[in-house]
Amino acid sequence: MTDSLGFRRKFAVLIPSTNTSVQPEFDGMRPPGVTNHVSRIKIPNDPLHNDEDFRKLVENIAAAQLEAVDSAMSCEPDHIVLGISVETFWGGLTASRKLNAELEAHTKLGVTGGAEACATAFSKLGVKRIAVITPYFPVGDKNVKQFFEESGYEVKRLKGLKCASPVLIAHVQPEELRAAVEEVDADDVDAVIQVGTNLAFGALAAKMEAERKKPILAINTAIYWHALRKNGIGDKVSGWGRLLEEF
């Protein structure tokens, strides 16, 4: 006997308590027989004014993460999905791999992280030159750029939106995200990638991808795609762009 709804896979999804975008977007991508079980990493919605405030946000996430992991484990999930972006980029490629390895050792389960998912998606799509959009302050942008460059991708342009609090990341409207893509995209990039899981960009990214005839990727889409494929689930899901529809 298996779980009546999650008879293919049960995903434990870890997200910061301030995040309101991951849960609805992941549920919109969910194929039959896969269930998402959210565990919230308790952090304050402190204002963000500068790099030091942003570093403190990353520290808060890291400090509270294992408690959320252990809470999620009691539903006996099959896979850990990190609905967190910045921590998976922080410190570059080596640190990202170390984070995944530590969580895998702690849970004895496979783990999908945002940074790894983006790099895997780029490889699948044949992408080498990228432009990046983030909700972060410069210190966060620096770590994102470091990860991508250490992973073999050329970052042509990067735009950080400097959102004023963790909750306010989700308040960025589609027109601002569209304008950001238009600002960083050009003929010298193969794809545009948005990071920061609380930016609600998945559906708009799919529309802009069709318009601009190149990959326009939302990190939430890349994460969920990676988790499905890593678990042998090949369902094609429409409405979220080529990654989930074709690969």
C-alpha positions in Angstrom: 0.0 0.0 0.0 1.2 3.5 -0.8 0.0 7.0 -0.1 -3.4 7.4 -1.7 -2.6 10.8 -3.3 1.2 10.7 -3.4 1.4 7.2 -4.8 4.3 8.2 -7.1 6.3 10.6 -4.9 5.8 12.7 -1.8 8.0 15.8 -1.9 9.0 17.6 1.3 9.2 21.2 0.1 11.3 23.6 2.3 10.5 27.3 2.0 11.1 30.3 4.2 8.1 31.3 6.2 8.0 34.6 4.4 7.6 33.0 1.0 4.2 33.0 -0.6 5.1 32.1 -4.2 6.7 28.6 -4.1 3.7 26.8 -2.8 1.1 27.9 -5.4 3.6 27.7 -8.3 4.7 24.2 -7.3 1.1 23.0 -6.9 0.4 24.3 -10.4 3.2 22.2 -11.8 2.2 19.0 -9.9 1.3 16.0 -12.0 -1.1 13.3 -10.7 0.3 11.0 -8.0 2.9 13.6 -6.8 2.2 15.6 -3.6 3.9 18.6 -2.1 4.3 18.9 1.6 5.5 22.3 2.7 7.6 22.8 5.7 8.3 26.5 6.6 11.7 27.7 7.7 10.8 30.2 10.4 12.5 33.6 9.7 11.5 37.2 10.5 10.3 39.6 7.9 13.1 42.0 8.7 13.5 45.1 6.4 16.3 44.9 3.9 18.3 48.1 3.3 21.8 46.9 2.5 24.2 44.0 2.1 24.5 43.5 5.8 20.8 43.1 6.2 20.8 40.6 3.4 23.6 38.6 4.9 21.6 38.4 8.1 18.6 37.0 6.1 20.8 34.2 4.7 22.1 33.5 8.2 18.5 33.3 9.5 17.5 30.8 6.9 20.6 28.6 7.5 20.0 28.7 11.3 16.4 27.5 11.1 16.7 25.1 8.2 17.3 21.8 9.9 14.3 22.2 12.3 12.1 22.6 9.2 13.8 19.6 7.6 13.2 17.4 10.6 9.6 18.5 10.8 9.0 17.5 7.2 10.6 14.1 7.7 7.7 12.9 9.9 5.4 12.6 6.8 7.9 10.1 5.4 8.7 12.0 2.2 10.5 10.5 -0.8 12.6 13.6 -1.8 13.6 16.9 -0.4 12.9 20.0 -2.5 14.5 23.3 -1.5 12.1 26.0 -2.4 14.9 28.4 -1.4 17.2 30.1 -3.8 19.9 32.3 -2.2 21.3 29.7 0.2 21.9 27.2 -2.7 24.1 29.8 -4.5 25.8 31.2 -1.4 29.6 30.5 -1.5 29.6 29.3 -5.1 29.7 25.8 -6.6 31.6 24.0 -3.9 29.4 25.3 -1.1 26.3 24.5 -3.0 27.4 20.9 -3.5 28.3 20.7 0.2 24.8 21.9 1.3 23.2 19.2 -0.8 25.5 16.5 0.5 24.9 17.5 4.1 21.1 17.4 3.6 21.3 14.1 1.8 23.4 12.7 4.7 21.0 14.0 7.3 17.8 12.8 5.6 19.0 9.8 3.6 17.0 11.2 0.8 17.7 12.8 -2.6 17.8 16.6 -2.6 17.0 19.2 -5.3 18.4 22.7 -4.8 17.8 25.7 -6.9 21.3 26.4 -8.1 21.9 22.8 -9.2 18.5 22.8 -10.9 19.3 25.9 -13.0 22.6 24.5 -14.1 21.0 21.2 -15.1 18.4 23.0 -17.0 21.0 25.1 -18.9 22.8 21.9 -19.8 19.6 20.3 -21.2 18.8 23.5 -23.2 22.2 24.0 -24.6 22.7 27.4 -22.8 26.1 28.9 -22.2 25.6 32.7 -22.0 23.1 34.0 -19.6 21.5 37.1 -18.2 20.2 37.0 -14.6 17.4 38.7 -12.6 17.3 38.5 -8.8 15.4 40.2 -6.0 18.7 40.5 -4.1 21.1 43.1 -2.9 24.7 43.2 -4.4 26.1 40.6 -2.0 23.5 38.1 -3.1 24.0 38.9 -6.7 27.8 38.3 -6.3 27.2 34.8 -5.0 24.8 34.0 -7.8 27.3 35.2 -10.4 30.0 33.2 -8.7 28.0 30.0 -8.8 27.1 30.3 -12.4 30.6 31.2 -13.5 32.2 28.4 -11.5 29.6 26.1 -13.2 30.9 27.1 -16.7 28.3 29.8 -17.7 29.1 33.3 -18.9 27.0 35.9 -17.0 26.6 38.7 -19.5 24.3 40.9 -17.4 22.7 40.7 -13.9 19.9 42.9 -12.5 19.2 42.8 -8.7 15.9 44.4 -7.7 16.9 45.1 -4.1 13.5 44.1 -2.6 12.9 45.9 0.7 11.9 42.8 2.7 11.5 39.0 2.2 7.7 39.3 2.0 8.0 42.2 -0.5 9.8 40.0 -3.0 6.4 38.4 -3.8 4.9 41.9 -4.3 7.0 42.5 -7.5 4.4 42.7 -10.2 4.5 41.1 -13.7 5.2 44.4 -15.5 8.3 45.0 -13.4 9.6 41.5 -14.1 8.8 41.9 -17.8 10.8 45.2 -17.9 13.7 43.5 -16.1 13.8 40.8 -18.7 13.7 43.3 -21.5 16.5 45.3 -19.9 19.0 42.4 -19.5 18.1 40.3 -22.7 20.0 40.8 -25.9 21.5 38.8 -28.8 24.6 38.0 -26.8 22.7 35.8 -24.3 21.3 32.3 -24.9 18.8 32.5 -22.0 17.5 34.7 -19.2 17.2 33.1 -15.7 15.3 34.6 -12.8 16.4 33.5 -9.3 14.8 34.2 -5.9 12.0 31.7 -5.3 9.5 34.3 -3.9 9.4 36.1 -7.2 6.2 34.8 -8.9 7.6 34.5 -12.5 6.8 31.0 -13.7 3.7 31.7 -15.9 5.1 35.0 -17.2 8.4 33.4 -18.0 6.6 30.9 -20.2 4.8 33.7 -22.1 8.0 35.6 -22.6 9.9 32.6 -23.7 7.3 32.1 -26.5 7.5 35.8 -27.4 11.3 36.1 -27.4 12.1 32.7 -29.0 14.7 31.7 -26.4 14.7 30.1 -22.9 13.3 32.5 -20.3 13.5 30.5 -17.1 12.0 30.9 -13.7 13.9 29.2 -10.9 10.7 27.6 -9.4 10.1 25.9 -12.7 13.6 24.7 -12.9 13.5 23.3 -9.3 10.3 21.4 -9.8 11.3 20.1 -13.2 14.6 18.8 -11.7 12.8 17.2 -8.7 10.4 15.4 -11.0 13.0 14.2 -13.5 15.5 13.2 -10.7 12.7 10.9 -9.4 12.0 9.3 -12.8 8.8 11.2 -13.4 8.7 12.3 -17.0 5.3 13.9 -17.2 5.1 16.9 -19.5 3.3 19.8 -17.8 1.9 22.7 -19.9 1.8 26.4 -19.0 5.2 26.7 -17.5 7.5 26.8 -20.6 9.6 24.5 -22.7 11.5 22.9 -19.8 8.5 21.2 -18.3 6.7 20.8 -21.7 9.5 19.2 -23.7 12.3 17.8 -21.5 
